[in-house]
Amino acid sequence: MKKIFLGKKTLLNNKKGAALITVIMVLAALAVLATAIVSMAYVEARQAKNQHDLTKASFIAKSGAEIAALEIINNFSYYLENTPPPESNITLADGSFDIELSVIRHPVVSFDTIVIKSTGFYLESSQTIYLELTHNSGGVLIKTWYRADPFP
């Protein structure tokens, strides 16, 4: 058996493939980083769109409550005696809203309350807002806004 002398070049000292492996590892790390950044950007854009839609739905609900309140303020005593059925799918701008009225009569104190429940719809989002109108014996009308049902 004849030994071949390769000088300083042995199989363990051969470094020709090390650069290729390093470049592949760096590219793999950059691909993972790029995927994470794109993924985060997509999630942020989706959350921003959802927040935008919820905000529009909230403004539509508030506008619907204001429209109903204007009618009720002009005829408060009529609405205390005659609670109309809920109105639904009233179009406003690029959304719609539903209105539901509740009358609360206070036997002990001399004021009555009408609660307007307005639900605004925009695309696939919806928001509900409550507007409480209290008309006391002195003729003063008090408007109070709620995000949750004030009388659950």
N, C-alpha and C positions, 0 to 999 in steps of 0.2 A: 504494500500500500504506500502510495506516494503522497506526501503532504505538500499541499500547495501553500506557499507563503504569499499572503496578500499585503504584506507590509502593515501599515497602520490601519488600513481599511479592513475592518472585520464587520461581520453582520451586526454586532452590537453598537458599533460606532457609526453606522450608516445613518445620516440625518436628512436624507433627501426628502422623505415623506412628512417630516415634522411640520413644515410650513403649511402644507396642504391640510393637515389635521387641525392646525391652529385656525386657519381661515374658515374651515367648515364649522368649528365650534363657535367662532365669533359671529358668523352668519346665522347660525341657529339661535344664538342669544339675541341677536337683533330682530330676527323673525318673531320670537316670543314677545319681545318688548313692543314691537310694532302691533302685534295682534292685541296685546293688552291695551295699548293706547287707543286703537280703533274701537275696541269693545267699550272702553270707558266713554269715549266720545259719543257712541251710539246710545248708551244708557242715559247720558246727560241730556242729549237732544230729545230723547223720548220723555224724560221727566219734565223738561222745559215745555214740551208740547202739552203734556197732561196738565201741568200747572196753568198754562195759558187757557186751555179749555175749561178748567174748573173756575178760573177767574171770570171768564166770559159768562159761564152759567150762573155764577154768583151775581154778576151785574144784571143779567136778565131777570133773575129772581127778585132782586131789589127793585128793579124798574116795574115789574109786575105788581109787587106789593104797593108801590107808590101810586100806580094807576088805580088799583082797587081802593086805596086809602082816599084818594081824591073823590071818588064816587061816594064812598061811605061818609066822609066828612060833610059832604053836601046834603046827605040824607041820613044822618046818624040814627034818629029815632025810628025811621022806617026799617033799617037793618037790625036794630035791636029786637023788633017784633017779628020780622020776616027774614029768617036766615035762608038765603038762596042755596040751591044745590051747588056743589063744587063746579067750577068752570075749568075746562081742560083744553090743552093744545091751542092756546091763544098765541098767534105768531107775533113775534117782536124782533125786528131786525133780522138776524140770521139764526135765530133760535126760537124757542117757544117757552111758555110758562103755564103752570096750573095754579089756580087759586082755590083755597078752601077757607071758609069763614067759621069762626066759633064765637058764640056770644056767652059771656060770663056775667050773670046778674048777681050782684052782691046784696043780699037782703038786709044785712046789718048796716052797712055804710051806704052813703048816697052817691055811689058812682057805678057805672056799668062799663064793661070792657068788651071790645071786639078784637079778636086775635085773627090776623090774616096770615095764613100759611101759604107762602109762595114758593113753588119749586121751579127753578129755571133749568132749561135743557139746552145744551149746545153740543152738537155732534153726538158723542157717546158719553158725555159727562153731564152730571146733574148736581145741583146744589139747592138746599132748602133754607129759607130765611123766614123768620117770624116777625111780624110787626104788630105790636100791641097798641091799640088806640083806647085810651081811657078818657071818658067824658064825665067830669065830676059835676056836682050840683051847681057849682059856680059858673059853669059854662066853659071851663078851661079844658082844652084837649091836650092830652099828653101822649106823645109818640115814643115808644120804646122798642128798640131793635134787639132781636135775639138770634143766635145761630142754632140754638137747640130749643126744643119745645119748652116754653116757659111753664106750662101746666101739664106735666106728663101724667 
